[in-house]
Amino acid sequence: MSDKLKILLAEDDANLGTILSNFLKAKSYDVTLCVDGEIALQRYKEKVFDFIILDVMMPNKDGFTVSKEIRNTDKEVPILFLTAKSMEDDKLKGFESGGDDYLTKPFSMEELLARITAISRRTYKEGKRETSFNLSDVDYDYNKQTLTIEGNTQKLTTKENELFYLLVKNNGEVLDRNDALKHVWGDDNYFNGRSMDVYITKLRKYLSDSEKITIQNVHGKGFKLILDGK
C-alpha cells in the first residue's frame, strides 16, 4: 500500500485544479481531483482520505455543503477551503460547516503546502491518518480489510469494511443510521436500510469471539461500537 498522504481536491476551475494537483503530486502526495462537489462526495465515499481541499463556489454542491456532509460521518479529516472571497461572514460559515482552515485566492503554492503540512501534523500522529487499530482483543486493518481475533483473521467485503471503519471512527458515540447509509450505500432508502442491517449482523458474527467489543443498537438513531463495556 502507498504511504503517501491521500488528498481529495475539489476545484471547478479546470486549469487551477490541474495546476494544484500536479504541484501536490510533485510533492509526493496522492491526489484525487474532482470538478464539483457532488463528484467529490462520491470519491470521498469510495476510500479514506487524509486531507480534503474544497473550493467554496462549485456547481451541484458548494464546498460548505460538502463539508457538512463529510462531518456527519468523519469528525477528524482536515478540511481546507479555497475561495476568492475574503468576507468575514464567509470565513465564519466555513468554520461552522466543519472547516479547519481557509485560504483566499490568489495564494502561493508554498503557502498551500505549508497549510497542509501544519494541519496534518496537528490532526494526526506523524501527519498520517490512522488505518490500523488495536481494539482491545481485536486488531482491525482498514487497508487490508481484515479483523483479527486470537490469531484468526476474517477478510471483510468492501461494504463491511467501510461500515466497520465508520463504527471505529465514531467509537463510543452513536453512528447515525442515515448518515452511514448515505456514506456506504449512497442512499438511505428502505431497501438499503435492510441491507445494512444484514451487514451489521455479519459484523457481529465476526466479532462473536471477542469478549470486549460489541455493536449496540441505539433505538431510533443508529449504532454504537462498545469497547470493554464502555
Secondary structure as GFF3:
##gff-version 3
##sequence-region A 1 230
A	DSSP	beta_strand	6	10	.	.	.	ID=ss1
A	DSSP	alpha_helix	14	26	.	.	.	ID=ss2
A	DSSP	beta_strand	30	34	.	.	.	ID=ss3
A	DSSP	alpha_helix	37	46	.	.	.	ID=ss4
A	DSSP	beta_strand	51	55	.	.	.	ID=ss5
A	DSSP	alpha_helix	63	71	.	.	.	ID=ss6
A	DSSP	beta_strand	79	83	.	.	.	ID=ss7
A	DSSP	alpha_helix	88	96	.	.	.	ID=ss8
A	DSSP	beta_strand	101	104	.	.	.	ID=ss9
A	DSSP	alpha_helix	109	123	.	.	.	ID=ss10
A	DSSP	three_ten_helix	125	127	.	.	.	ID=ss11
A	DSSP	beta_strand	132	135	.	.	.	ID=ss12
A	DSSP	beta_strand	138	141	.	.	.	ID=ss13
A	DSSP	beta_strand	146	149	.	.	.	ID=ss14
A	DSSP	beta_strand	152	155	.	.	.	ID=ss15
A	DSSP	alpha_helix	158	169	.	.	.	ID=ss16
A	DSSP	beta_strand	175	176	.	.	.	ID=ss17
A	DSSP	alpha_helix	177	184	.	.	.	ID=ss18
A	DSSP	alpha_helix	190	206	.	.	.	ID=ss19
A	DSSP	three_ten_helix	207	209	.	.	.	ID=ss20
A	DSSP	beta_strand	213	218	.	.	.	ID=ss21
A	DSSP	beta_strand	222	227	.	.	.	ID=ss22
###
